[in-house]
């Protein structure tokens, strides 16, 4: 093995480092460090084989931080899928590609959504998330993943998104 950074990450160690980065710098700066660390962890074949590959569920929480509430999840997405533009409400998220490829779209907000009416968004760019690539989406960052085949990801959410009401957005 070459680089010592690549060797032997554990979930416990990874979660503890994420916690420390967020505690030291609670905003986007700390999350950027978490994102960079996630890229290194995704390059660790043993880590991916141990925590991501065996996961058969679409969404599996590997760790939830008791102090800050962020979640580290393994995702197993079967087959092709196109998602609509979304943000993470009051939260942030980091997408880390472990297997397969995701085409990610970024969107700009033209009109805010309400409870009744979907927000209006305009397409900005499309880029590829390939194994080892991690990308940070801060509060209000609009994006939509698309995949041509099955993928596996490690995603980190600022909070458990299953408990958050989401607004709808439509492309114009």
C-alpha positions, 0 to 999 in steps of 0.5 A: 500500500502507498499512502498511509491515509488510505489504510484501515479506516473504521466507522468509529474512527471516521465518525469521531473525526467527522464529529471533531470537524463539526464541533471545531467549525460548525458551518460549511468550513467544518463540513468541507473537511468532513467531505475531504475525509469522506473522499479518503475513506471511499478510496479505502477498499476495505472500508467500502467492502466492510460498510457499504457493499453488504448493505442491501437496503436503499437507506441504512443508518451506519451512525447517528451523532448523539451531540450534533444529530448528523447521520452517516448512511450507506445507500444501495440504489438498484437500477436507473433512476431520475430524481427531481430537484431538491434541497435538504430543507434546514439541513446539509448533506454530503454525497460520497460515491462508493460504487457506480456513477451518478450524474448530479445536476445543480439548480438555481432557485427562481421562485421559492416554494410554498406548502401548496406550490412547487418552487421554480428552478433553473438548471445550472450544470451537470457533473459526474460523481464517480467512486471516491468523489464526495460533494458537499451541499449546504443548506438551500443548495438545489441538486438532483441525482440521476443514475443509469445503473445501480449505485452505492453511496455513503451519504452524510446528512446534517440531521435524519432527513426522514423526520424533515418535511421537504418542499417540492421544486420543478424545473422551468 
